Amino acid sequence: MRTADRASSIPTPRKVLCLAYGAIALAALIATWSQGGPYLHSASDFLGSFWQDTKANSASRFVAAEALWLSASVAILTLLEGRKHQMKWVWLYIGGFFVAVSVAFPLFLIARELHMRDEPPRLRSVDTLLLALMAAGVAGLTAWIDIGQN
């Protein structure tokens, strides 16, 4: 089957979901890497200074622990779903969690959606509305954190 044929066989709700995941990955890439720049000059800056700075205060330690433990849960889900749908390169997505889980996981979800193209996603209207409100809150809080730096 040609790529164009495969793309046209994907239900519209699934395409919209892939676009949403892509937008999340792009926003996460911008938000995380705009903050990670100072640590990318050398491996020692990243491995030493970055992780040391996550210990700066209670809030940074909380967010770091939250992200790390969420990554562990997401890794299990990624592996199980990847194997279930016979996806290739599952461990590359999991490895990407150490760089930016907020980017790697949405990319995995896009690949997963494309593997599940025959069955449409089932979200109720209230689910869509609440997800949109949550996304707006996350975007607003991210902008406030990133732009409102001291």
N, C-alpha and C positions, 0 to 999 in steps of 0.2 A: 504494500500500500504506500502510495506517495505521501510525502509530508503534507501537501495541501489537502489530500483526501483525509488524512488522519485529523488534521486541524478542523476540517469542516464536520467531522463526525463527533466532535466533542460538543456536548450540550452547552447552550449559552450560559446557564447558571454556573457551570464548572469553569467556563472561560472567565466569567466575572470573578470567580473565586481566585483563579490564577492571577488575574490582574491585581486583585487586592493583596495577595501574598507578595507579588512583585513590588507593589508600592510600599508595603511594610519593609521588605528587604532593602529597598533603596533608601527609605527614610532612616532605617536603622544603620545602614552603612554610613550615611552622612553624619548622623548623630554620634556614632561611636568613633569613627575615624577622625572627626573634627577634634575630638578630645585625645585621641591616641597619638597624634602627630609628634609631640615632644618625646615620646618613648621609642620612636621608630628609627632613630639614628644609629643605634647599635643593639646587638642582641643583649648586651649587659644592661642597657637602659631598660629594655623591655622586661627581661627576666629579673632584674634586680630592682630598679627604681619603680617600675609600674606596680609590681606586687607589694613593694614596701609602701607605696602611696595609698594602696587600698586600705591600709591600716591607720590612716590619718585621724579618723574620729569614729564615733559610734555609728553614724549614718553610713559612712563609706564601708565600714566592716559589715554592717547589715546588708547593704546592697550587694557587696561582693559575695557574701555567704549565700544570699538569696539566689544570685545568678548561678553560682557553682552548683548548688543543690538542685535547682531547676534544671540545669544542664544534665545532671545525672538522670533525672526522671525522663527528660526529653530524649536522651540517648537510648534508653530502654524502649520507649515508644517508637523512635526512629528505626531501631534495629528490628523490632517485631513487625512494624508496618512494612518496612523495606523487604524483609524476607517473605511476608505474606503476599506482597504484590510482585515478587521476583524482580526487585529493582537492583540495578548494578550500582556499584560504588557507594554503598550505604556507609561504609566506614570513613569515606572522605567527608561526607556531611557531618558525621560525628567528630572527626578531627577538626573540622571547621568551627566547632563549638569553642575551641580554645582561642580562636581568633575573634569571633563575634557570633555567638549563638543566635543573636537577634537577626543576623543576616543568613546564616547557614540553615536554620530551621525553616524559615519561609521558603528558601530555595528547595529544600527537601519536600516541603508540602506541595510546591508546584509540580515537581517530578511525580509525586504520589498521585496528584489529581490527574495528571496526564496518563498514568497507568490505569486509573479507574474511569476512564472516559466514557464507558458504556452506561454507567449508572449515575443519574443526576443527584447532586447533593440535596439534602432535605433540611431546609431551614424554614422555620415559621417566620411570619412577618415581624413578630415581637423579637425574635432572635436577631434578625437583621438590624432592627432599630437599636436594640441594646448594644450590639457589637459596634454599630456606628458611633453611638454615644461614648462607648469605652475608647474607641480609636481616637475620637476627638479629645478626650481627656488625656490619653497617653501623649498625643501630639502636642497638646498645650503644655503639659508638664515637662516634656522633653525640651520644648522651645524655651520655657522658663529657666530650666536648668542650664542648657547650653548657652543661651544668649545672656542670661543674667549672671555671668561669671564675675568674680571679684577681680 
